[in-house]
Amino acid sequence: MYLGISFCGLQPTSSDAWSGKYRSSFLFPSREAMNESEDEPKDFIKLNCEKLSADEVSELVISPCCGAVSLFIGTTRNNFEGKKVIHLEYEAYSSMAEAEIKKICRDVRQKWPSIKHIAVHHRLGLVPVTEASVIVAVSSPHRVASLEAVQYCINTLKATVPIWKKEIYEQEYSWKENKECFWADVEQ
């Protein structure tokens, strides 16, 4: 039986539909889409010195049962309080940072049970102006949960994860604390 379905302006003819030209891609869902139970929720955590890719991170969280993928991309800006920023440098206690990010992912899943996949990639080492230092991606069936979860992830990461940022200016440098960081208010 021919189904009169149009996709992106393509209207298969009855002979095309019967010949299989469109049948596999349009008329029958893929095996992956049919078996979404195999698409178990996953967390993708990565800390390394390589350039980050928004495309790569967003691809990790895409799911056939989700209609929303929300991203936060933190980039190096060229200024801070009137000073010209040359680049940033990040250092981390990697095993502890990864453990803290896993806690954030668990918290997200408790607060927003519909969340499917979470990806948190943070670059370490030198990060030039305009390049990404952190990318957070979350997928969910609807946009509200993924948008709220992304905001929670980045805010909590900045407050709890042991990653330190050094801003390099033209004439000097400065180690920066995150204002959200829970240990920033501790008297020394």
N, C-alpha and C positions, 0 to 999 in steps of 0.2 A: 504494500500500500504506500503510495507516494504522499508525503507530508509537504504541504505548500509553505515552506519556511524560507525566509529570506535573511541572509546574514551579510552585513556590510554591502548591501546593494547587489549581492549575488543571488540570483534566483535560478536554482538548478532546473533544467528541463527534465521531463519525465525520463528521457533516455539517460541523462547524466545520473539521475538518482538511482536508476536501476543498474547502471553500469558500475556503480561503486565510486564514481569520481568524487561525490560529496558525502556518500553514505558514512564512511568511516570518520570523517571529521565533523560533520554537521548533524546527521540524523541519529547517531548512536554515541552516547558519552564514552569517553575513554575508560579503560579499566581503572585508572587511578581515581577518576572522578566518581565512579560507581562505588569504589571501595574506600571511602574516606575514613573508615574505622582504622585503616592501616596508617593514617596520617595522625599519629599520636602527637600530643603537644611536646615541643622540643625547645630547649634553651641553647642558644649559640653564643658562646662567650669567647672573646679573642683579645689578647693583649700582645702586641708585637710592634716592631719598628717599621713595618711596611706601610706604604700609602694605603689609605682606606678607600673602598669603593661603595658608594651608595647603592649602585645597581646590584652588586654582589650581596650586600646586607639585606636589601629588600627582597631579593630572590629567595633568600633563606627562609623567610617567614611567610611567603605566599602559600595559601592553602585553598583547595577547591571549595571548602565549606565557609570561607571567610570573604566578606565583601569589603573589608577595610584593612589597609596596611598604612600605619602611621609611622613617620620617620622624624627623628630629631638629628640634625647634623650640626655639631659644634665645630666652627672653623676658627683659624687664627686670624685675628683682625690686625690691621697695621698701626694701631694706636692704643694707648691707654693713658688716661689722665694727662693729655697733652704731649706725651712722649711717643716717639716713633718706635714701634715694635719691629724688630728685624725678623725674629722667629721665636717660637716657644720650644722648650725642652721639657719632656715629661719623664719622670722616674716613678717606679712602682715597686712595691713588695708584691711580686706577681702572684704567688700562691695565696697570700692573704687577700689580695684584691679580687682574685677569681672567686674565693670563698664568699666574700662580701657581695659580689654581684649575683652569685647563686642565691643568697638570702633574699636579695631584692626580687629576683624572679619568683621565688616562693611566695613572697609577700604579694606580688602582683597577682598571682594566680588565686590567692585567698580573697583579695579585694575585688577582683574582676574574674569570676569563674569562667566566663566565656572566652577568655584570651586563649588563642591557639599556640602561636609561636612567639618567642622573644629572642631578639639578637642584640647583644651589646658588644661592640668592637671599640677598643680604645687604642690609639696609637701611642707608642712610647718613643723616646728619643726626640730628635729634632723634627719640628713640624713648621714648615715655611708658611708665610702669610698666604691666606686664601685656601689652604689645604685643611682637610678635616682631621680633627684630633679625636673626636668621638662620634659614633653613629649608634643610635638606638632605634630599633624597628620592632613593631608589635603588630600582630594580625589578630583580628576578631571578626565575628559575623557582622557587627555594626560599628560605625565610626566612633561613637561616644566612648565606648570602653577602650578602644585602642588609643585614642587621643589622650584620655585621662591617664592611662597606663604609661604612655611614653613620657608624659610630664612627670609622673611619680618616679619613674626609673631614673631620669636624668637628675632630678632634684635630690633623690636619695643617694645616687652615686656620688654626687658632689659633696654630700654631707657625711658619708660613711666609708667610702672606699679609699684605701691608702695609695693614692696617686698624687704625686706632687708636680707642680708646674713652675717652671723658671721662665720668666719673660726676659728676653734679651733685647735691650734698647741699643741705640747708636753708641752711647758712651758708658753704659752701665748695665746691670742686670738686677733682677729682683725675684726672689722666691715668693710665690703667691699662695696665700691660703684661700680656700673657698669660704666666702662669708657664711655659707650654709653649714660648713663643717662643724660637727659637734665639739671637736677639740679646740676650735679657734678661740673660744671664750675662756678657756682654762688659764688661770693666772700662772705665770712662770716664776 
